[in-house]
């Protein structure tokens, strides 16, 4: 199955297989969803502050804690490594910057 956005090999499906995405496109989709959730939480916090200010009870209601997300930057590399009849315990294919 191919990704419906870029044509690469799809790894994730949504809506019972109707939408197929590769890992890179799925990452972008998830990041977009996180941005929407973050924006909504910021708006709720702002409106809660406005309500408190209008009644004079500042800091009375709880706020959503908003963290700064870490986004993947650059291309993703998938490695398929097959090892047979070896004493190798682990292989690290990570990148160091």
Secondary structure, DSSP 8 states (H G I E B T S, - for coil): -B-TTT-SB--EEETTTTEEE-HHHHHHHHHHHHHHHHHHHHHHHHHHHHHHHHHT-TT-S------------S----------S------------
